[in-house]
């Protein structure tokens, strides 16, 4: 009995333990701030405060979100100039220090948080590839293929395409948040895992990644939940225009989501995007109903669900 009591006490202690981010910004003393984390459709302000005279303070992740791994936003409030930081929180405590009057990527130091520098490095690496790719693509459009330099442009163009695919393989080989986050941001800007020439091919690349590889846990805390889901629905309704395929891909996606809250949030967002697109909405109803995870259907889906109880207080629109 004593052993069981000790185990239960240990579980309670872990659940009650907060997650801390120690901040030091001496030149921002006296300014007020909001601290925000992301949970699917919603952004939650979990803390407000004022930076003390010495610039040292602590941002706290409440116990109900511990341990939190995901994106966060620390915003300076109440000033015309604003400011703040988007920070990747790696699931444990860390420190952020800036002793300069004007914080920037070069003078902000992250202690015990390797994922933020990694994210910055990966992003810079990708941008270099894309910048050269766009330059060569433009050159190919400007110069005739009879120009003596055209062959060089073509070779460099193909080289950047291969480098991008190699970069994508590098991302896929990693299992950390930073690597997964890069492709989430790419989707919101219309980029897939390959540099392709046509809208249809690019859409196929994005859809293949979303249905088969996207980490939904990462997306849920990324701040891009709505953007990615909206992009995916738009690809199906505006480019593929195939309700049967949409239902199949929806089933693939929902089959990979284990968390009930994330599942419900996904259905809510998709249903909202399917207003006026009845053929697409009807197709996913059997998948949603058979899951048993949605108890109350809002106006976005309820009129297609025979016998579903309607409760206007909770809608999926």
Helices and strands as residue ranges (DSSP letters): H 2-16, E 19-24, G 26-28, E 32-39, E 42-50, E 56-61, G 63-65, E 69-77, E 84-90, E 94-97, E 109-111, H 114-142, H 150-173, H 177-188, H 199-212, H 216-220, H 225-234, I 235-240, H 243-255, H 260-273, H 278-291, G 302-304
